[in-house]
Amino acid sequence: MIEWMTVISIWLVPVTVMMILIVAIIKKVPAYEVFVEGGKEGLKMSISLLPFLLGMLVAIAILRSSGALDAFIGLLQPILSKIGIPAEIAPLAILRPISGTAALSVTTEIIKTYGPDSFLGRLASTMQGSTDTTLYILTVYFGAVGIKKMGNALKVGLIADFIGIIVSVIIVSWLFL
């Protein structure tokens, strides 16, 4: 089974590129010119995303370095302990909807401190995979295409993140405690 997976992983990208080129030839599409045009559009899109990305990164840095995040977690700690959520996981739960990079650094810190096979390491890993960077997605991608009204997308994204966090705690507690 592993041998087949290795063969598939080695050949998947070259075969996909070859199929695209064959379809382009059959449909008489100038593949190289279309590729270059797509590259130009991608570069323009990347440049247009920079202000939104920079704003989000600065806001996160201010939140963390000012101590506001630690103060907020200190306020939540009594509530979290009563419902069985470890306070050490709270920074990840708060930062994950905002920034994937900040959340990954918190996850890395938890795993370094408590170990990958600890309850907190498993919970952080599960939470990292069960939630998304909702505010980042809305800020960067919606901003890049000019969408101003994002109320429903924000509500649904944050609800999904909340459910992901709660279900992560439940499943990891059920499986590993």
Wavefront OBJ file of the C-alpha trace (Angstrom):
o trace
v 0.000 0.000 0.000
v 2.793 2.431 0.928
v 4.568 1.651 -2.357
v 1.467 2.646 -4.338
v 1.125 5.877 -2.374
v 4.765 6.691 -3.103
v 4.308 6.056 -6.825
v 1.124 8.143 -6.897
v 2.739 11.030 -4.995
v 5.737 11.049 -7.341
v 3.676 11.025 -10.545
v 0.588 13.054 -9.571
v 1.911 16.544 -10.375
v 3.689 15.676 -13.652
v 0.672 13.724 -14.924
v -1.672 16.577 -13.959
v 0.491 19.122 -15.811
v 0.659 16.817 -18.831
v -3.128 16.407 -18.844
v -3.597 20.182 -18.718
v -1.221 20.620 -21.643
v -2.960 17.884 -23.659
v -6.366 19.480 -23.066
v -4.912 22.883 -24.038
v -3.564 21.412 -27.295
v -6.869 19.702 -28.087
v -8.847 22.907 -27.408
v -6.186 24.999 -29.207
v -5.561 27.200 -26.188
v -2.184 28.988 -26.103
v -1.083 27.348 -22.845
v 2.103 29.331 -22.266
v 0.466 32.698 -22.911
v -2.452 31.820 -20.620
v 0.019 30.652 -17.961
v 1.983 33.910 -18.156
v -1.228 35.970 -18.003
v -2.326 34.019 -14.932
v 1.067 34.684 -13.345
v 0.645 38.422 -13.974
v -2.824 38.379 -12.390
v -1.493 36.404 -9.411
v 1.296 38.923 -8.885
v -1.176 41.835 -9.040
v -3.414 40.034 -6.547
v -0.463 39.439 -4.194
v 0.464 43.111 -4.268
v -3.139 44.155 -3.614
v -3.257 41.822 -0.578
v -0.213 43.365 1.119
v -1.975 46.293 2.884
v -4.636 43.981 4.327
v -2.035 41.439 5.405
v 0.189 44.085 6.965
v -2.735 45.588 8.887
v -3.713 42.177 10.278
v -0.130 41.331 11.310
v 0.347 44.683 13.058
v -2.950 44.284 14.945
v -1.943 40.811 16.145
v 1.497 42.012 17.221
v -0.078 44.849 19.213
v -2.560 42.467 20.834
v 0.158 40.091 21.956
v 2.874 42.574 22.965
v 0.547 44.924 24.854
v -0.454 42.185 27.266
v -4.129 42.535 26.305
v -4.295 38.892 25.245
v -2.818 37.703 28.552
v -5.194 39.941 30.510
v -8.192 38.626 28.585
v -7.114 35.021 29.177
v -6.694 35.820 32.881
v -10.321 36.945 32.970
v -11.469 33.780 31.193
v -9.452 31.340 33.295
v -12.013 30.807 36.100
v -14.792 30.188 33.577
v -12.660 27.853 31.479
v -11.592 25.788 34.474
v -15.222 25.300 35.527
v -16.164 23.880 32.125
v -13.056 21.693 31.830
v -11.062 23.650 29.241
v -7.374 24.037 30.146
v -6.342 27.698 30.396
v -3.132 26.889 28.484
v -5.202 26.281 25.349
v -7.080 29.608 25.553
v -4.489 31.656 23.597
v -4.762 29.184 20.731
v -8.559 29.284 20.805
v -8.509 33.075 20.706
v -5.764 33.520 18.100
v -6.746 30.752 15.677
v -9.654 32.663 14.079
v -7.404 35.720 13.742
v -4.087 34.420 12.418
v -2.767 31.045 11.368
v 0.832 32.087 12.002
v 0.130 33.317 15.530
v -1.900 30.178 16.248
v 0.866 27.969 14.898
v 3.400 29.673 17.168
v 1.123 29.059 20.173
v 0.667 25.422 19.119
v 4.437 25.028 18.754
v 4.954 26.558 22.196
v 2.404 24.184 23.761
v 3.983 21.154 22.104
v 7.492 22.217 23.153
v 6.355 22.764 26.737
v 4.063 19.778 27.268
v 5.105 17.364 24.488
v 3.268 16.173 21.379
v 1.708 13.149 23.090
v 0.426 15.087 26.108
v -3.233 15.973 26.453
v -2.468 19.641 25.702
v -0.275 18.752 22.720
v -2.993 16.591 21.224
v -5.665 19.162 21.994
v -3.642 21.972 20.410
v -2.982 19.877 17.304
v -6.628 18.876 16.989
v -7.817 22.433 17.522
v -5.332 23.722 14.966
v -6.755 21.313 12.392
v -10.415 21.780 13.336
v -10.644 25.554 13.028
v -9.779 28.181 10.455
v -8.405 31.706 10.281
v -11.802 33.324 9.772
v -10.887 36.961 10.420
v -7.749 36.649 8.315
v -9.709 35.152 5.425
v -12.378 37.839 5.616
v -9.887 40.687 5.915
v -7.476 39.612 3.228
v -9.582 37.854 0.627
v -12.815 39.814 0.958
v -10.792 43.044 1.054
v -8.843 42.057 -2.047
v -11.982 41.590 -4.129
v -13.755 44.604 -2.661
v -16.500 42.931 -0.613
v -17.600 45.396 2.063
v -20.546 43.601 3.690
v -19.336 40.419 5.317
v -21.658 40.128 8.306
v -23.117 36.694 7.559
v -19.774 35.253 6.509
v -18.247 36.537 9.749
v -21.038 35.037 11.869
v -20.916 31.657 10.152
v -17.110 31.521 10.250
v -16.889 32.379 13.938
v -19.667 29.922 14.811
v -17.803 27.209 12.889
v -14.591 28.091 14.752
v -16.397 27.983 18.101
v -17.877 24.574 17.264
v -14.449 23.347 16.142
v -12.898 24.452 19.430
v -15.611 22.856 21.588
v -15.671 19.612 19.601
v -11.855 19.435 19.752
v -11.969 19.620 23.542
v -14.747 17.015 23.730
v -13.130 14.525 21.343
v -9.588 14.829 22.720
v -10.917 14.565 26.294
v -12.982 11.527 25.333
v -10.122 9.790 23.522
v -7.148 10.675 25.729
v -8.327 11.295 29.291
l 1 2 3 4 5 6 7 8 9 10 11 12 13 14 15 16 17 18 19 20 21 22 23 24 25 26 27 28 29 30 31 32 33 34 35 36 37 38 39 40 41 42 43 44 45 46 47 48 49 50 51 52 53 54 55 56 57 58 59 60 61 62 63 64 65 66 67 68 69 70 71 72 73 74 75 76 77 78 79 80 81 82 83 84 85 86 87 88 89 90 91 92 93 94 95 96 97 98 99 100 101 102 103 104 105 106 107 108 109 110 111 112 113 114 115 116 117 118 119 120 121 122 123 124 125 126 127 128 129 130 131 132 133 134 135 136 137 138 139 140 141 142 143 144 145 146 147 148 149 150 151 152 153 154 155 156 157 158 159 160 161 162 163 164 165 166 167 168 169 170 171 172 173 174 175 176 177
